[in-house]
Amino acid sequence: MEKIIRVRNLEYVYPDGTRALKGINLDIHKGESVGLIGPNGAGKSTLLLHLNGILKANQGEIEVLGMKVEEKNLVRIRQKVAIVFQEPDDQLFMPTVFDDVAFGPMNVGFPEEKVRKKVKEALKEVRMEGYEERCSHHLSLGEKKKISIATVLSMEPEILILDEPTSNLDPGARKNLIELLKNLNLTRIVAGHDLELILETCPRVILLDKGKVVANGDTKSVLGNKSLMESHGLEVPLSLRYLGG
Ligand code: ADP
């Protein structure tokens, strides 16, 4: 399988001296959907912010789509690696849904007709056609999350990174988002604490704690391992608790 992300010996220390990543090694293959879990402060967000060069490694190496994550490749890498943050209000800032979803493609200079096409396709992918003229800030949280995914899909990324995609959603909106994620046909990394979501959408999971990878493998085996999960401040999800019992 083609490696689409390759991380070797990644170390990162914040300016205040906090050692957030202590020698991370991992590979993500094309078309995979991988969960990233770990207790608060494990280093998940810090790792994700390295994948499109928002943070710069102190040591080690990251390659995305065969390109080293370094200054000269950042424009291309940021087009290909999309991060959807937990809080949609960090991603939506234009007067209308159309403007928000069009922002990326316009910024890279696509002609108007292509921008319109990309917006239409992205809204269709998140099942939000017809919302073009609505004001993003007046939508429900579930709708805002879908629009924030559309704002990155319109750039035709190859890798979609979602940080806590279901946080604060009601059960209906959560289910709706999970169905949508399952149908997106691109390499995905899903980070967060919604372990049922990760079980449902990610065959492989990486468990981080204290800046290190402490498990990397089949999602059911990792999430179902009580002593492993509990020693890293996590719990076996309900749906795996009574297997064989
Ligand atoms: P997670 O996303 O798994 O909750 P983070 O990547 O946010 O973990 O944090 C990893 C470590 O880095 C924690 O110890 C956290 O306190 C620290 N950290 C995060 N952001 C900063 C920052 N801007 N400055 C200093 N330390 C930070």
Residues whose N, C-alpha, C, O or C-beta is under 5 A from the ligand:
A	BS01	ADP	Y14 D16 T18 A20 P39 N40 G41 A42 G43 K44 S45 T46
